[in-house]
Amino acid sequence: RWIKFEEKVEDGGERWSAPHIPVTSLHSFFQLRTFLEKGTVLLDLDASSFKEIIDKVLSRQPEEAELQPELRQSLAALLLLQPQHQPTTSLLQVLTQLSLSPCQGKAKSCSESEAQVSETPLREQLRNRFNKKILPGTEAAHIATGEVEFLEKPFSAFIRLRRGVVLGSLAEVCLPSRFLFILLGPQTKVKACHEVGRAMAMLLMDELFQGVARGAEHQEDLIAGMEAFLDEVTVLPPGKWDPSVRIPPPSCLLSRHRRTTTHPPDQQPDGRGDVAAAQDRSSLRHPYPGEELERTGRLFGGLLQDIRRKAPWYCSDFSDALHPQCLSAVLYIYLATVTNAITFGGMLGDATANMQGVLESFLGTAFAGSIFCLFSGQPLTILSSTGPVLVFERLLFSFSQDHSLDYLEFRLWIGLWVAFFGVVLVATEASHLVRYFTRFTEEGFCALISLIFIYDSLKKMLSLADAFPINWQYRLDNVTFYSCVCNLSGPGCLSICPCLPELPRHWERGSEGKTGPSSCAGLSRTQCLGQGGHLLGTSCQYVPDVTLISFLLFGGTFLSCTTLKRFRSSRYFPAGVRKLVCDFAIILAILASCAADATLGLETPKLLVPSKLEPTNPARGWIIFPFGVNPWWVCLVSAVPAVLVTILIFMDQQITAVILNRKEYKLQKGAGFHLDLLCVSLLMVVTSATGLPWYVSATVISLAHMESLRKESATSAPGEHPEFLGIREQRLTGLAVFILTGVSIFMAPVLKHIPMPVLYGVFLHMGVAALNSIQLTDRVRLLLMPAKHQPDLIYLRHVPLRRVHLFTI
């Protein structure tokens, strides 16, 4: 059978072979051309059953090849026999058959072997699991070849039905049939008829020949289509390869448009290639969005076009999210967003004396992200605090401290100016400048952000060695020398008590409401330090090897995420199970790592979420007033740093938007560069007035969000890779992520069980995945590869290697 590729029934007759590229000799095609020229060809035949087709074929033979009545009757009886199909069985069915006796499993009655083709489909056809591999609207072609004793010369017929007809039990699955090819001949030592039938199957599986066969009006049209097919055939010399080796299907095939060119690029006499080569070279250039960046010449013209473009899709932006894959994306991006908010919130707190901290980061992320997902032009974008903004906040706070300025008030005026400049950029359609961003700029920016993610995750893990030091001096043989006591020294007394890990039962509550021992007994470490004592001994700094288990959780989570994401292409389990595991890969990896951490019971650092709705710094409020401590002229001077912030946010936002809206993602609902920039600019007003962090598109998390929403074809032929259909474009996943981020303040009892090394492992996976998604990574690998081991990349066919290396460096 053929669906894109050939499958054969193995010698045992119990299973189909792996799909492979069919090969046959050129002689088989020459024989097939002879049969098409001299045999019977019926085009647009009207028939409703297989028996009617056979009767019309046998009765319409040319006069010079007219069959005798006896021979015609024998051929009809032979062709109407029910073919024996090899059913596609599941593992459970195979195990059930193994439990049966050989007679029950193999015996076929004589009446069954001589049964004729049924007029109606059999139950086995309707319940065949192979139906899941076939796309809707597919039609079948039947090829019947064989050698019989009562024929002295070959009999051939090619039939094209006027409309697709279900021919009863003829096919393995219940499909309408359009083409039939019959070839019967006398017995010979070589299976000539079988190979000619395989040649016809190769023709009918070719998309270009299918178009010719469907539109052919005369016999000569079929011959011309076959000649065009032979023009593309590649000949393998005999003795240089093994014909018994099955060639596996390639990962990608040439498109029909590419095949319509006259000559392939490698055969051009002048070495410049043809139209196909020009298309290859054009694919190397950046695929800029089309109408989204066209200038209208009117104030806010681009913004109005964005609104008109996105408005018809607004309702579907919510209905398209009703899919299990979106649940996986929400959980994955939520944990990434929470971790990012905690990380940047902590760094902002260190940089601004807690004027902005973790709580402000949570509230700002929830508010800004939710508003952006509801009203933006590209809701797949995830907003977050970024490294460049953090650097500016640090410099601004230092400048304010040095010049005795109120930091939050100064920041408010900068934010207002940035919002004003952003609206001016939207009004003047400045996003048109995105057209001049080269691929080198985009990939360099994406690589920088990805490396920051990788660096931050590794830096956080290495810092665990300070909080939980590794006990390099610990020796098991010296365990009897290790001790730790609590030294309670006061103004007139000296009390030394051994430290115990648990609270002794004979502790009682004193008259002053403080806990104390009734006698000089053991104190825990916390109790000792709480009563003003200090620890003495060689084992006081001993902690379980938390650093080691944290690195194991970190590496295990990263490897689990990477492995489960590739599980879709695995050979194990059915396709539905593989797809489900791939969709929920990150969540499964996090759950497995959390379960391992809970089983071991070590005190690894956990995810700590603020539980109180109050500013991190008690000296500030939730509303920042524009006129307070600072002089009046600060509102004017703020325009200078605001210009720098505007450039920073414009570049960060628009480069990320260009990366997310590339044509290879096959987005159907269009982009909204002007609308996105307007939303970010207006959000600057609110976040500045409330003292919340500034937000812009986060490249790595946004790419991870899109990758988690990839759509692939549900049905694919055996040996064919699932086709990438695009991204599940909707607003609900991002909105749910940011709502959960805001609610996380009330989910602290649950989130505190998630180890931070697990989330750092997810961060590392996101950084590596984003880094591997850009062409720059492939070109860097080429620097380390000898020429003979380099992959067959399309740009290496048309660009000299030294130019590629120069462009990379």
DATAKA-V379936 format. One record per backbone hydrogen bond with DSSP energy under -1.0 kcal/mol. CO is the residue of the C=O (numbers start at 1). NH is the residue of the N-H. E is the energy in kcal/mol with one decimal. If there is no record, write none. Layout:
co: [CO	CO]
nh: [NH	NH]
e: [E	E]
This chain:
co: [1	3	5	6	8	10	15	20	26	27	28	29	30	31	32	33	34	35	40	42	45	49	50	51	52	53	54	55	62	63	68	69	70	71	72	73	74	75	76	78	80	90	91	92	93	94	95	97	101	102	103	109	110	112	115	118	122	123	128	129	130	131	135	140	142	144	146	155	156	157	158	159	160	165	166	167	173	176	177	178	179	180	181	182	183	184	185	190	191	192	193	194	195	196	197	198	199	200	201	203	206	207	208	209	210	211	212	219	220	221	222	223	224	225	226	227	229	237	242	247	255	258	264	265	274	275	276	277	278	279	286	290	291	298	300	301	302	303	304	305	306	307	311	313	315	315	316	317	319	321	323	324	325	326	327	328	329	330	331	332	333	334	335	336	337	338	339	340	341	342	343	344	345	346	347	348	349	352	357	358	359	360	361	362	363	364	365	366	367	368	369	370	371	372	378	382	384	386	387	388	389	390	391	392	393	394	395	396	397	398	399	400	406	407	408	409	410	411	412	413	414	415	416	417	418	419	420	421	422	423	424	425	426	427	429	430	431	432	433	434	438	439	440	441	442	443	444	445	446	447	448	449	450	451	452	453	454	455	456	457	458	459	461	462	463	463	464	470	476	478	483	484	485	486	487	487	488	490	493	495	497	498	504	508	510	514	516	519	523	524	525	526	527	528	529	534	536	539	544	545	546	547	548	549	550	551	552	553	554	555	556	557	558	559	560	561	564	566	567	574	575	576	577	578	579	580	582	584	585	586	587	588	589	590	591	592	593	594	595	596	597	602	605	612	617	631	632	633	634	636	637	638	639	640	641	642	643	644	645	646	647	648	649	650	651	652	653	654	655	656	657	662	663	672	673	674	675	676	677	678	679	680	682	683	684	685	686	687	689	696	698	699	700	701	702	703	704	706	707	709	711	711	717	723	726	727	731	732	733	734	735	736	737	738	739	740	743	744	747	747	748	750	751	754	755	756	757	758	759	760	761	762	763	764	765	766	767	768	775	776	777	778	781	782	786	787	791	794	795	800	801	802	803	804	805]
nh: [7	5	3	20	17	13	10	6	30	31	32	33	34	35	36	37	38	39	158	160	162	53	54	55	56	57	58	59	65	66	72	73	74	75	76	77	78	79	80	81	117	94	95	96	97	98	99	100	105	106	107	113	114	115	82	169	126	127	131	132	133	134	138	178	181	183	185	184	40	182	42	180	45	177	168	170	175	140	165	161	142	159	144	157	146	155	148	192	195	196	197	198	199	200	201	202	203	204	205	206	210	211	212	213	214	215	216	223	224	225	226	227	228	229	230	231	232	240	245	21	259	261	267	268	278	279	280	281	282	283	288	293	294	301	304	305	306	307	308	309	310	311	314	317	318	319	320	731	322	323	326	328	329	330	331	332	333	334	335	336	337	338	339	340	341	342	343	344	345	346	347	348	349	350	351	352	354	355	361	362	363	364	365	366	367	368	369	370	371	372	373	374	375	376	381	698	696	390	391	392	393	394	395	396	397	398	399	400	401	402	403	405	410	411	412	413	414	415	416	417	418	419	420	421	422	423	424	425	426	427	428	430	429	300	432	433	434	435	436	437	442	443	444	445	446	447	448	449	450	451	452	453	454	455	456	457	458	459	460	461	462	463	464	465	466	467	468	472	479	481	539	499	536	497	489	534	495	492	490	488	486	523	507	516	513	510	508	521	500	528	529	530	531	533	532	487	485	542	546	549	550	551	552	553	554	555	556	557	558	559	560	561	562	563	564	565	567	569	570	578	579	580	581	582	583	584	585	588	589	590	591	592	593	594	595	596	597	598	599	600	601	604	756	614	620	634	635	637	638	639	640	642	643	644	645	646	647	648	649	650	651	652	653	654	655	656	657	658	659	660	661	665	666	676	677	678	679	680	681	682	683	684	686	687	688	689	690	692	624	384	702	703	704	705	706	707	708	709	710	728	725	726	720	713	711	729	735	736	737	738	739	740	741	742	743	744	746	747	750	751	752	753	754	607	759	760	761	762	763	764	765	766	767	768	769	770	771	772	779	780	781	782	784	785	789	790	793	797	799	804	805	806	807	808	809]
e: [-2.2	-2.0	-1.8	-1.9	-2.9	-2.1	-2.4	-2.2	-2.0	-2.3	-2.2	-2.4	-1.7	-2.2	-2.3	-1.9	-2.4	-2.4	-2.7	-2.6	-2.2	-1.7	-2.3	-2.2	-2.2	-2.4	-2.5	-1.5	-1.1	-1.2	-2.9	-2.3	-2.1	-2.4	-2.3	-2.3	-2.1	-2.8	-1.7	-1.2	-2.7	-2.1	-2.3	-1.9	-2.3	-2.0	-1.0	-1.1	-2.2	-2.0	-1.9	-1.7	-1.3	-1.0	-3.5	-1.5	-1.7	-1.8	-1.7	-1.3	-1.5	-1.4	-1.4	-2.3	-2.5	-2.8	-1.7	-2.8	-1.8	-2.8	-3.0	-2.3	-2.5	-3.0	-1.0	-1.8	-1.2	-2.9	-2.1	-2.8	-2.2	-3.0	-2.8	-2.1	-1.5	-3.6	-2.1	-2.0	-1.8	-2.2	-2.3	-1.9	-2.0	-2.1	-2.0	-2.1	-1.8	-2.5	-1.5	-1.4	-2.2	-1.8	-1.6	-3.2	-2.4	-1.5	-1.0	-1.5	-2.5	-2.2	-2.1	-2.1	-2.2	-1.8	-2.3	-1.5	-1.2	-1.4	-1.8	-2.9	-1.6	-1.0	-1.7	-1.3	-2.3	-2.3	-2.3	-2.5	-2.3	-1.7	-1.7	-1.4	-1.3	-1.9	-2.3	-1.9	-2.1	-2.2	-2.4	-2.3	-2.2	-2.2	-1.6	-1.5	-1.5	-1.7	-2.5	-2.4	-1.5	-2.2	-1.5	-1.4	-2.0	-2.3	-2.1	-2.3	-2.7	-2.3	-1.9	-1.8	-2.8	-2.8	-2.3	-2.3	-2.6	-2.4	-2.6	-2.8	-2.1	-2.4	-2.0	-2.6	-2.2	-2.0	-1.9	-1.9	-2.3	-1.5	-2.0	-2.3	-2.6	-2.6	-2.2	-2.4	-2.5	-2.5	-2.0	-1.8	-2.3	-2.3	-2.4	-1.7	-1.8	-2.2	-1.8	-2.9	-1.8	-2.0	-2.2	-2.0	-2.4	-2.1	-2.2	-2.8	-2.3	-2.1	-2.4	-2.4	-2.4	-2.3	-1.6	-2.8	-2.4	-2.6	-1.9	-1.8	-1.7	-2.5	-2.2	-2.3	-2.6	-2.3	-2.1	-3.0	-2.4	-2.1	-2.1	-2.3	-2.0	-2.6	-2.2	-2.8	-1.1	-1.8	-1.7	-2.2	-2.0	-1.7	-1.9	-2.0	-2.1	-2.8	-2.2	-2.3	-2.7	-2.6	-2.1	-2.3	-2.3	-2.6	-1.9	-1.9	-2.3	-3.0	-2.8	-2.2	-2.1	-2.8	-2.5	-1.6	-2.4	-1.7	-1.2	-1.3	-1.2	-1.3	-3.3	-1.8	-1.3	-1.8	-2.1	-1.7	-2.8	-2.1	-1.0	-1.5	-1.8	-2.2	-2.2	-3.2	-3.9	-1.6	-1.2	-1.3	-1.5	-2.4	-1.2	-2.4	-1.6	-2.4	-2.3	-2.0	-1.5	-2.4	-1.1	-3.2	-3.4	-1.3	-3.4	-1.7	-2.4	-2.2	-2.1	-2.5	-2.5	-2.9	-2.6	-2.4	-2.0	-2.6	-2.4	-2.7	-2.3	-2.6	-2.8	-1.9	-1.1	-1.1	-1.7	-2.2	-2.3	-2.0	-2.5	-2.3	-2.4	-1.9	-1.2	-2.5	-2.3	-2.4	-2.6	-2.4	-2.2	-2.5	-2.3	-2.1	-2.3	-2.4	-2.1	-1.9	-2.1	-1.9	-2.7	-1.6	-1.8	-1.3	-1.2	-2.3	-2.0	-1.4	-1.8	-1.7	-1.4	-1.1	-2.2	-2.7	-2.2	-2.2	-3.0	-2.8	-2.4	-2.5	-3.1	-2.5	-2.3	-1.5	-2.1	-2.4	-2.2	-2.3	-1.6	-1.4	-1.8	-2.7	-2.0	-2.0	-2.2	-2.3	-2.1	-2.6	-2.1	-1.1	-1.1	-2.7	-1.9	-2.0	-1.5	-2.4	-3.2	-2.5	-2.1	-2.4	-2.4	-2.2	-2.2	-2.5	-1.8	-1.2	-1.1	-2.5	-2.8	-1.1	-2.6	-2.3	-3.2	-1.6	-1.9	-2.7	-2.3	-2.1	-2.1	-2.5	-1.8	-1.8	-2.1	-1.1	-2.0	-1.2	-1.1	-2.5	-1.8	-1.4	-1.9	-2.1	-1.2	-2.4	-1.8	-1.6	-2.2	-2.4	-2.1	-2.4	-2.4	-2.5	-2.8	-2.3	-2.0	-2.3	-2.1	-2.1	-1.9	-1.5	-1.2	-1.1	-1.4	-1.1	-2.0	-1.0	-1.8	-1.8	-2.4	-2.2	-2.4	-1.9	-2.5]
